[in-house]
Amino acid sequence: MNKKLLALSTAALLVLPLISLAVFNPGNPPNTNPNLTVIGIIDLIIGFIWPVIVILIIILFTVAAFLFFSAQGDPEKVAQARLAFIWGVAGTVVIFLAWSIPFIVKNALGV
């Protein structure tokens, strides 16, 4: 009985979006900007996110430096600070690689 109730409620929840959107009329399509392309949208997103990422990188390395200064020779704290610095460098490398992918794709496609 419990499995039947569970199956019935799951089926009802899966069908609910179809029922609720069955009579939906979205209206006329919005005015489009012919100058806006997928590449343009990607450039806008990267242009917005890039300064935020640079600020986060600066904060990360500042925290790692603070950990080094506050370690005061304690081997465990120095190891933690070294690990924070290594992860910061690794994250920075990954971010730069991810940032360069759209440019590589654009150059490969000739856009």
CNS distance restraints for C-alpha pairs under 8 A (distance, minus, plus):
assign (resid   1 and name CA) (resid   5 and name CA) 6.30 0.50 0.50
assign (resid   2 and name CA) (resid   6 and name CA) 6.18 0.50 0.50
assign (resid   3 and name CA) (resid   7 and name CA) 6.06 0.50 0.50
assign (resid   4 and name CA) (resid   8 and name CA) 6.02 0.50 0.50
assign (resid   5 and name CA) (resid   9 and name CA) 6.08 0.50 0.50
assign (resid   6 and name CA) (resid  10 and name CA) 6.06 0.50 0.50
assign (resid   7 and name CA) (resid  11 and name CA) 6.12 0.50 0.50
assign (resid   8 and name CA) (resid  12 and name CA) 6.13 0.50 0.50
assign (resid   9 and name CA) (resid  13 and name CA) 6.16 0.50 0.50
assign (resid  10 and name CA) (resid  14 and name CA) 6.23 0.50 0.50
assign (resid  11 and name CA) (resid  15 and name CA) 6.22 0.50 0.50
assign (resid  12 and name CA) (resid  16 and name CA) 6.02 0.50 0.50
assign (resid  13 and name CA) (resid  17 and name CA) 7.73 0.50 0.50
assign (resid  15 and name CA) (resid  19 and name CA) 6.42 0.50 0.50
assign (resid  16 and name CA) (resid  20 and name CA) 6.13 0.50 0.50
assign (resid  17 and name CA) (resid  21 and name CA) 6.05 0.50 0.50
assign (resid  18 and name CA) (resid  22 and name CA) 5.91 0.50 0.50
assign (resid  20 and name CA) (resid  24 and name CA) 7.77 0.50 0.50
assign (resid  36 and name CA) (resid  40 and name CA) 5.92 0.50 0.50
assign (resid  36 and name CA) (resid  41 and name CA) 7.05 0.50 0.50
assign (resid  37 and name CA) (resid  41 and name CA) 6.28 0.50 0.50
assign (resid  38 and name CA) (resid  42 and name CA) 6.22 0.50 0.50
assign (resid  39 and name CA) (resid  43 and name CA) 6.14 0.50 0.50
assign (resid  39 and name CA) (resid 106 and name CA) 7.99 0.50 0.50
assign (resid  40 and name CA) (resid  44 and name CA) 6.18 0.50 0.50
assign (resid  41 and name CA) (resid  45 and name CA) 6.22 0.50 0.50
assign (resid  42 and name CA) (resid  46 and name CA) 6.12 0.50 0.50
assign (resid  42 and name CA) (resid 102 and name CA) 7.89 0.50 0.50
assign (resid  43 and name CA) (resid  47 and name CA) 5.92 0.50 0.50
assign (resid  44 and name CA) (resid  48 and name CA) 6.19 0.50 0.50
assign (resid  45 and name CA) (resid  49 and name CA) 6.11 0.50 0.50
assign (resid  46 and name CA) (resid  50 and name CA) 5.66 0.50 0.50
assign (resid  46 and name CA) (resid  99 and name CA) 7.68 0.50 0.50
assign (resid  47 and name CA) (resid  51 and name CA) 7.53 0.50 0.50
assign (resid  48 and name CA) (resid  52 and name CA) 7.53 0.50 0.50
assign (resid  49 and name CA) (resid  53 and name CA) 6.27 0.50 0.50
assign (resid  50 and name CA) (resid  54 and name CA) 6.30 0.50 0.50
assign (resid  51 and name CA) (resid  55 and name CA) 6.21 0.50 0.50
assign (resid  52 and name CA) (resid  56 and name CA) 6.26 0.50 0.50
assign (resid  53 and name CA) (resid  57 and name CA) 6.17 0.50 0.50
assign (resid  54 and name CA) (resid  58 and name CA) 6.28 0.50 0.50
assign (resid  55 and name CA) (resid  59 and name CA) 6.22 0.50 0.50
assign (resid  56 and name CA) (resid  60 and name CA) 6.04 0.50 0.50
assign (resid  57 and name CA) (resid  61 and name CA) 6.30 0.50 0.50
assign (resid  57 and name CA) (resid  88 and name CA) 7.31 0.50 0.50
assign (resid  57 and name CA) (resid  92 and name CA) 6.97 0.50 0.50
assign (resid  58 and name CA) (resid  62 and name CA) 6.12 0.50 0.50
assign (resid  59 and name CA) (resid  63 and name CA) 6.15 0.50 0.50
assign (resid  60 and name CA) (resid  64 and name CA) 6.27 0.50 0.50
assign (resid  60 and name CA) (resid  88 and name CA) 6.50 0.50 0.50
assign (resid  61 and name CA) (resid  65 and name CA) 6.09 0.50 0.50
assign (resid  61 and name CA) (resid  85 and name CA) 6.64 0.50 0.50
assign (resid  61 and name CA) (resid  88 and name CA) 6.64 0.50 0.50
assign (resid  62 and name CA) (resid  66 and name CA) 6.14 0.50 0.50
assign (resid  63 and name CA) (resid  67 and name CA) 6.15 0.50 0.50
assign (resid  64 and name CA) (resid  68 and name CA) 6.33 0.50 0.50
assign (resid  64 and name CA) (resid  81 and name CA) 5.53 0.50 0.50
assign (resid  64 and name CA) (resid  82 and name CA) 7.57 0.50 0.50
assign (resid  64 and name CA) (resid  84 and name CA) 5.65 0.50 0.50
assign (resid  64 and name CA) (resid  85 and name CA) 5.55 0.50 0.50
assign (resid  65 and name CA) (resid  69 and name CA) 6.24 0.50 0.50
assign (resid  65 and name CA) (resid  81 and name CA) 7.46 0.50 0.50
assign (resid  65 and name CA) (resid  85 and name CA) 7.98 0.50 0.50
assign (resid  66 and name CA) (resid  70 and name CA) 5.99 0.50 0.50
assign (resid  67 and name CA) (resid  71 and name CA) 5.97 0.50 0.50
assign (resid  67 and name CA) (resid  77 and name CA) 7.29 0.50 0.50
assign (resid  67 and name CA) (resid  78 and name CA) 7.48 0.50 0.50
assign (resid  67 and name CA) (resid  80 and name CA) 7.74 0.50 0.50
assign (resid  67 and name CA) (resid  81 and name CA) 5.14 0.50 0.50
assign (resid  68 and name CA) (resid  72 and name CA) 7.64 0.50 0.50
assign (resid  68 and name CA) (resid  77 and name CA) 7.57 0.50 0.50
assign (resid  68 and name CA) (resid  78 and name CA) 5.99 0.50 0.50
assign (resid  68 and name CA) (resid  81 and name CA) 5.39 0.50 0.50
assign (resid  68 and name CA) (resid  82 and name CA) 7.58 0.50 0.50
assign (resid  71 and name CA) (resid  75 and name CA) 7.82 0.50 0.50
assign (resid  71 and name CA) (resid  77 and name CA) 5.02 0.50 0.50
assign (resid  71 and name CA) (resid  78 and name CA) 5.58 0.50 0.50
assign (resid  71 and name CA) (resid  81 and name CA) 7.80 0.50 0.50
assign (resid  73 and name CA) (resid  77 and name CA) 7.77 0.50 0.50
assign (resid  73 and name CA) (resid  78 and name CA) 6.77 0.50 0.50
assign (resid  74 and name CA) (resid  78 and name CA) 6.09 0.50 0.50
assign (resid  75 and name CA) (resid  79 and name CA) 6.00 0.50 0.50
assign (resid  76 and name CA) (resid  80 and name CA) 6.21 0.50 0.50
assign (resid  77 and name CA) (resid  81 and name CA) 6.12 0.50 0.50
assign (resid  78 and name CA) (resid  82 and name CA) 6.01 0.50 0.50
assign (resid  79 and name CA) (resid  83 and name CA) 6.05 0.50 0.50
assign (resid  80 and name CA) (resid  84 and name CA) 6.20 0.50 0.50
assign (resid  81 and name CA) (resid  85 and name CA) 6.23 0.50 0.50
assign (resid  82 and name CA) (resid  86 and name CA) 6.15 0.50 0.50
assign (resid  83 and name CA) (resid  87 and name CA) 6.09 0.50 0.50
assign (resid  84 and name CA) (resid  88 and name CA) 6.04 0.50 0.50
assign (resid  85 and name CA) (resid  89 and name CA) 6.25 0.50 0.50
assign (resid  86 and name CA) (resid  90 and name CA) 6.16 0.50 0.50
assign (resid  87 and name CA) (resid  91 and name CA) 5.93 0.50 0.50
assign (resid  88 and name CA) (resid  92 and name CA) 6.05 0.50 0.50
assign (resid  89 and name CA) (resid  93 and name CA) 6.20 0.50 0.50
assign (resid  90 and name CA) (resid  94 and name CA) 6.25 0.50 0.50
assign (resid  91 and name CA) (resid  95 and name CA) 6.06 0.50 0.50
assign (resid  92 and name CA) (resid  96 and name CA) 6.16 0.50 0.50
assign (resid  93 and name CA) (resid  97 and name CA) 6.16 0.50 0.50
assign (resid  94 and name CA) (resid  98 and name CA) 6.04 0.50 0.50
assign (resid  95 and name CA) (resid  99 and name CA) 5.94 0.50 0.50
assign (resid  96 and name CA) (resid 100 and name CA) 6.17 0.50 0.50
assign (resid  97 and name CA) (resid 101 and name CA) 6.46 0.50 0.50
assign (resid  98 and name CA) (resid 102 and name CA) 7.91 0.50 0.50
assign (resid  99 and name CA) (resid 103 and name CA) 7.83 0.50 0.50
assign (resid 100 and name CA) (resid 104 and name CA) 6.23 0.50 0.50
assign (resid 101 and name CA) (resid 105 and name CA) 6.15 0.50 0.50
assign (resid 102 and name CA) (resid 106 and name CA) 6.03 0.50 0.50
assign (resid 103 and name CA) (resid 107 and name CA) 6.12 0.50 0.50
assign (resid 104 and name CA) (resid 108 and name CA) 6.05 0.50 0.50
assign (resid 105 and name CA) (resid 109 and name CA) 6.06 0.50 0.50
assign (resid 106 and name CA) (resid 110 and name CA) 5.93 0.50 0.50
assign (resid 106 and name CA) (resid 111 and name CA) 5.22 0.50 0.50
assign (resid 107 and name CA) (resid 111 and name CA) 6.32 0.50 0.50
